[in-house]
Amino acid sequence: MKAFLLIDEFHDHYYDFVAEQSSIPLNVVRPSRNYKKKQLAWVDGCFKVIKETSKGDTIICTLDIQAIICSWICTLFFIKRKIVCVNILLKDKETIKNRVVSYLYKKAITRNNLIASVTSSEYGHWLNDKLGTKVKFFLQHDVFHPYYEKQHQQKPGKSIFCGGRNGRDWNFMLKVARSLPDVRFNLVVSKGVEKSFQEPIPSNAKIYSDVNYDRFYQLMCESLMVCLPLDTDAPAGLLVIFHAAANKKMVITTDTVVTREYIGENRGVILPNHIQHWSESILFYMNNHTIREKRADYLLSFLNMYCSERQYIMGIEQMVNEIDKQ
């Protein structure tokens, strides 16, 4: 039996290290063509990997939605494949679209040809509660790459950085900024997001819209610390947290079932989304350099130990070996 690693086109070489370092021989599969719509690339990759595999082979999907698509294709066309779904990320929005997606996920993860991991033990319990399932999820921390560290020149200043895409509570961040008029906030948002702000933008907050990768992390590196208020219990903000840790920036983020897996126990700070709590914490850590640096260092040490590329590969290998027994 063979194992195949399906990589979606939009993360082309991001997961190549898995195939390069795995003790299990992996055949890498990518979509056949370039697509403007990522959804078409996902489906194309799924059909391609199923076509290239044989009965009993294992398909490893680093993108959870592709694992779900593969499962449904195999079910509808009576195809025998084993599927490993790496780190499910299911949003908790109460929309018709998300209800349909939740149904598709529920049916897929309860089939005996698929096993899945989650990035947080508590998130696994949350998923089972949400979907009404009793699935045994594997714990697979998100991967902390050694190249996350950026070599941007550190500029003097005491700005607070907040940036990213999904799951950010921008309006809460604006309220916190308004409560601290003497503190500078740099908010890096996706293009058009500021149109959805319900809060007026205070004079001490600057909005950067749709900046490129290097500029995003330059602004982070020039900040004193990183704040990530979240509006979801689903995995969100972990990539920014990892980059912040690699550059020795302390992180303050929302207390969720996912962030508790990484932040806490002197590794950064997790708080409920309460304006006074955030305002007081920001001021405290801005004025306590030693404590702030220690909390940043502890998080970096934790990620190096438990979230390394080697640990990530070992987790995938464990799931492959487990599903091969079935």
N, C-alpha and C positions, 0 to 999 in steps of 0.2 A: 504494500500500500504506500502511496506517495502523499506528500503534503504540499499544498500550494498556498502561497501568500498573495492575496489580492490587495493591490494598492490602488486607491482611487486616484484619478488623474490630477486632482487639485492638491494632493500631498505627494507629488511624484517621487522624490527621493528621500522623503522624510523618514520612511520606515525601512530603507535599504539595509540599515545596520542589523535588522533582525535576521535577514537572510545571510548576511555576511558573517555574523558571529554565532548563529545558532548551531548547536551540535546536531540538530535534526536537519537533514538536507531539505531545503525549501526551493520550490520553483516559483519565481516571481511572475505575476501576471498583472498587466496594465490594460486599460481600455485601448481598443484598436485605433481610435481616431480622436482628434481634438473636437471638443464640443463647447459651444458657448454656454449651454445650460448644463450645470453640474449634474442635475438629475439624470440626464441622458447618458452622461459618462458613467454614472453609477450602474445603471441598468446594463449598458454595453459591457462593462467589466464583469458583471455577474453572469451574463450569457456566455461571455468568452471563457471564463474560468470553468464553468460547468461543462462547456464543450471540450476543453482541454483535459479534463479529468475523467477518471473511470470509476466504475462502481466500487465503493469502499474507500475512495480517496478522501483526504481531509482538506477542506478549504478554510483558511484562516483569514478572517476579514478584520482589518484594523479600523474600518469604518462600520459602525454598528448597523446602519441602515442597509448596507450591502449584504450583511449577514441575514437580515430579515428578508430582503429581496430573494437571495439565494434559497432560503428555506421555502419560500412560497413557490418559486419556480420548480423546485424539486418536488414539492407536494402536488402541484397542479399537473405536472407532466410525469409523475411516478418515477422520478429519478432518485437513485440511491447515492447520496453523498453525506459525509460527516462535516459539520460546520462549527467552527470556533468563532464566537463573536467577542471581540475584544472591547470591553468597557462600553456598556449600554449608556446612552445619553438620551433620556426621554423627558421632554418638556412637560411641565405640569399645568399648562394653560388650559382653561376650560373653554375650548373652542371646538367647533364641529370637526375641523381638520385634525386637531390633536386627539379627539375621541376615536376617529377612524384609525389614526396611526397607532394609538394605544391598543386598539383591538388587534391590529396586524402584529404588533410586537407580542401581545399576550399569547396569541395562537402559536407564534413561531417559537418562543422561548419555552413553551411547555411540550414541544415535540422532542422525542428521544434522539433525534439526529442532530440536535444543536445544544451546545453548552456555551455559557456566557460568563463574562466577568464584569465587575463593577469597580469603580475607582475608590469606593468607600464602603465599609461594611454596613454602616448605617443607611447608606443610600440603597443597598440591596434590600434591607428590611422595608424601607420606604416604598421601593418599587413593588414588592410583594403585596404590601397593603393597598397601594394604588390600583394594581391590576387584579387583585383578588387571587393571587397565585401563591404557590409554595415552592418556588424554584430555589435550588441550591446554587448560589452565585459564587464564583471564585473571586477573591480579592486581588485586583491587579492595579497597583498604583500607576498613575500616569508617569511617563518616562521623563527623567531629568537629564537632558543632553549636556555633555561637557562644553559644547560650543555656545551655550546660552549666554555666557559672559561676554559683554560688549566692552570695547576699549574706548569709550567716549571720555573725553576730557571732563573732569568734574569742575563745574563752575561754582563759585560761591553763591549762596542764596539759601532761602528757607522755604521754597515752594513745596506744595503737596501735589503729588501726581495721582490722577485717576483716569484710567483709559480702558478701552476694549470695546467689545461688541455685545454679545448676548448676556442677558441677565443682570445688567447694571441698573441700579436704582438712581438714575441721574437726578431726579427731582429731590430725592433725599440728600444727595451730595450738595446740591445747590442750597438747600436749607442749612446744612452744616456750614457751608462757606459763608452764608449770610450771618451766621452766629459768631463768626470769627473774622471780623472786618480787617484785622491787622495781619492776617495770614493770606499768602498768595496761593491760589489753586489753579492748576493747569488741568483742564478736562479735555481728553482726546477722544472724540466720538466719531462714529461712522457718518458718512455724508447724509445729510437730511435729518439726522436724529434730533438736532436742536429744535426742529420744527414741532416736535412732540413735547417739548418742555412745557410743563404746566406752571413752573416757578419762574419768575423773572430772574435774569442773570445778574448777580451782584457785581459791583465794580471790581472786587478783588478776585474774580474768577474769569479766566480767559479760556475761550472755547477754541480748540483746534479740530477742524473737520477733515476727515478722510486723509490723514497724512500718511506718508509711506513708512515702511518698516523701520528704516534707519532713524528717521525723525522721531517716530514713536518712542523708540528705546533711548534715543538721545535725551528727550524730555524726561524720561524716567530717571536716567542716570544723573541728570542735573538736579533732581529733586532731593529733598531731605528724607522723605519716606513716601510709601505708596498706600493709598486708601481705595478699597474696592467694596463699596456698599452693593449688595446683591438683592434682587427681588424674586429669587427662585431657590428651591431646594435642589434642583437639578444641577449637575456639574457645570460650573461657570467660573471663569476668571483664573483657572489653574495655570494656564500658560503665562499669564501676566505675573502671577505669584512666583512661578519658577524663575522667570527672568529677573524679577525683583530680588529674589534670594541670591541668584548667581552674581548680582551686582551689589550685594550686601546692603540692600534697602529693607528696612523693617516694613512689614505689611500689617495694616489694620483692615479687617474685612468682616463681613456679616457672619454671625454664628449660624451655620446650616449643617445638615447631615453630611455634607461633603467636605466643607472647610474644616470641620472638626477632625478629619482624618489627617490633616496636614498642619494646621495652625493650632496653637495652644501649648500648654506646658512650657511656657517661656519661648515658644517659637512664634514670634509675631504676636498679634492680638486679635481675638474674635469678640465681637460685641453684638448685641441685639440692635436693630435699627432704631435707636433712640438718640435724638439730636444732642441732648446734654451729655450722654455717655461718650459719644464720638468727639464732641467739642472738648470735653475735659481730657480725654485720652490724647488727642492731637497736641494740645498744649503741653501736657505732661511729658510726652516723649520728645517733643521738639526741644524742651528745656533740660532733658536728661540724656546727654550724648552717650554715656557709658552703658546705661540700661538699654537704650535703643540699639546700639551696636551688638550687644550680647544677644538680644532677641533675634536680630538678623543672622548672626553667626549660628545660633542654635538651629534655626530653620535650614540654613545651608547644610549643616552637618547631617541633619535628618534626611534631606533629599539625597545627598551623596550616598548615604548608607542604605536607604530603603527604596529609593526611586531611580536607581542607576539603570543604565542600559542593560547591564548584566542581569539585574533583578527582573527587569521587564521581560527579557528573553526567557529567563527561567520560568516565569509565570505562564508564558505562551506554551513552552515545552510541556509544562505540567498539564495544561488543558488538552494538548494534542495527545499525550500519553493516556490521559483519562478517557477521552472519547474513543481512542483506538481499542479500548477494552470492551466497548459496547458492540 
